[in-house]
Amino acid sequence: MAKKTIMLVCSAGMSTSLLVTKMQKAAEDRGMEADIFAVSASDADNNLEAKDVSVLLLGPQVRFMKSQFEQKLAPKGIPFDVINMSDYGMMNGEKVLDQAIALIGE
């Protein structure tokens, strides 16, 4: 499996950083190569231009932006979804990583 770039988007990029750490640990435990990072919604466009993003996950607090991201990501063919609220609340890196992998389709 090639290296995956998983981008998480939340309102400020702060709360999601703990989830990123847990997802990185889950990926390591599986022997999966992944670049997992969190950005604020206002920084998302810059990161989409600068990186080859495999999948994008929106934090539950920015789910209202889903249609905006749909328009940006559809032409690029980047899959995305909103992180399950309970997985986010529990900071369940395993489940959120599973969600990202399922969206990538591998």
DALIN-V479572 format. One line per field, one symbol per residue. psi: psi as a letter, one per 20 degrees, with the letter a starting at -180 (. if undefined). burial: b if it has 24 or more other ideal C-beta (glycine too) atoms within 12 Angstrom, else e. A space follows every 10 residues. Layout:
psi=???
burial=???
This chain:
psi=prpqoopppa gijghihghg ghhggggghi kpoqopqqrq hiiggghhgh qnphqpppqh ikhijghghg hhhghikpqr rpppghhghi lnhghhgggg ghhhk.
burial=eeebbbbbbb eebeebeebb ebbbebbeee ebebbbbbbb beebeebbee bebbbbbbbb ebbebeeebe ebbeeeebbb bbbbeebbee bebbbbbbbb bebbee
